[in-house]
Amino acid sequence: MSDTSSAETARANSEPLTAEAVQKWLLEKVAHKLGVKPAEVDPEQYFDEFDLDSTEALVLSGELEDWLGFELETTALWYHPTIAQLARYIAEKQAEHAA
């Protein structure tokens, strides 16, 4: 899986990510952790409603930062508490890093 992460990170750093691409990635990861299909995850649902334990949340956060190639502020989830909101924010942040 580390080969995939490296390839995804390289892609994330070389091409601007759209909010839709980030949302799709987040939906797939959250769905996997919950053991459901991505279509069953509501992107407008608050992260704290997904019943992820603290370890799962930390792992998800680390995978996200690896994929993005940059670190998010620790307050990002407080200010962007849904997948849809966080995806839009990340797309904006990634565009800043690419500029």
Secondary structure as a PSIPRED ss2 file (coil, helix, strand):
# PSIPRED VFORMAT (PSIPRED V4.0)

   1 M C   1.000  0.000  0.000
   2 S H   0.000  1.000  0.000
   3 D H   0.000  1.000  0.000
   4 T H   0.000  1.000  0.000
   5 S H   0.000  1.000  0.000
   6 S H   0.000  1.000  0.000
   7 A H   0.000  1.000  0.000
   8 E H   0.000  1.000  0.000
   9 T H   0.000  1.000  0.000
  10 A H   0.000  1.000  0.000
  11 R H   0.000  1.000  0.000
  12 A H   0.000  1.000  0.000
  13 N H   0.000  1.000  0.000
  14 S H   0.000  1.000  0.000
  15 E C   1.000  0.000  0.000
  16 P C   1.000  0.000  0.000
  17 L C   1.000  0.000  0.000
  18 T C   1.000  0.000  0.000
  19 A H   0.000  1.000  0.000
  20 E H   0.000  1.000  0.000
  21 A H   0.000  1.000  0.000
  22 V H   0.000  1.000  0.000
  23 Q H   0.000  1.000  0.000
  24 K H   0.000  1.000  0.000
  25 W H   0.000  1.000  0.000
  26 L H   0.000  1.000  0.000
  27 L H   0.000  1.000  0.000
  28 E H   0.000  1.000  0.000
  29 K H   0.000  1.000  0.000
  30 V H   0.000  1.000  0.000
  31 A H   0.000  1.000  0.000
  32 H H   0.000  1.000  0.000
  33 K H   0.000  1.000  0.000
  34 L H   0.000  1.000  0.000
  35 G C   1.000  0.000  0.000
  36 V C   1.000  0.000  0.000
  37 K C   1.000  0.000  0.000
  38 P H   0.000  1.000  0.000
  39 A H   0.000  1.000  0.000
  40 E H   0.000  1.000  0.000
  41 V C   1.000  0.000  0.000
  42 D C   1.000  0.000  0.000
  43 P C   1.000  0.000  0.000
  44 E C   1.000  0.000  0.000
  45 Q C   1.000  0.000  0.000
  46 Y E   0.000  0.000  1.000
  47 F H   0.000  1.000  0.000
  48 D H   0.000  1.000  0.000
  49 E H   0.000  1.000  0.000
  50 F C   1.000  0.000  0.000
  51 D C   1.000  0.000  0.000
  52 L C   1.000  0.000  0.000
  53 D C   1.000  0.000  0.000
  54 S H   0.000  1.000  0.000
  55 T H   0.000  1.000  0.000
  56 E H   0.000  1.000  0.000
  57 A H   0.000  1.000  0.000
  58 L H   0.000  1.000  0.000
  59 V H   0.000  1.000  0.000
  60 L H   0.000  1.000  0.000
  61 S H   0.000  1.000  0.000
  62 G H   0.000  1.000  0.000
  63 E H   0.000  1.000  0.000
  64 L H   0.000  1.000  0.000
  65 E H   0.000  1.000  0.000
  66 D H   0.000  1.000  0.000
  67 W H   0.000  1.000  0.000
  68 L H   0.000  1.000  0.000
  69 G C   1.000  0.000  0.000
  70 F C   1.000  0.000  0.000
  71 E C   1.000  0.000  0.000
  72 L C   1.000  0.000  0.000
  73 E C   1.000  0.000  0.000
  74 T C   1.000  0.000  0.000
  75 T C   1.000  0.000  0.000
  76 A H   0.000  1.000  0.000
  77 L H   0.000  1.000  0.000
  78 W H   0.000  1.000  0.000
  79 Y H   0.000  1.000  0.000
  80 H C   1.000  0.000  0.000
  81 P C   1.000  0.000  0.000
  82 T E   0.000  0.000  1.000
  83 I H   0.000  1.000  0.000
  84 A H   0.000  1.000  0.000
  85 Q H   0.000  1.000  0.000
  86 L H   0.000  1.000  0.000
  87 A H   0.000  1.000  0.000
  88 R H   0.000  1.000  0.000
  89 Y H   0.000  1.000  0.000
  90 I H   0.000  1.000  0.000
  91 A H   0.000  1.000  0.000
  92 E H   0.000  1.000  0.000
  93 K H   0.000  1.000  0.000
  94 Q H   0.000  1.000  0.000
  95 A H   0.000  1.000  0.000
  96 E H   0.000  1.000  0.000
  97 H H   0.000  1.000  0.000
  98 A H   0.000  1.000  0.000
  99 A C   1.000  0.000  0.000
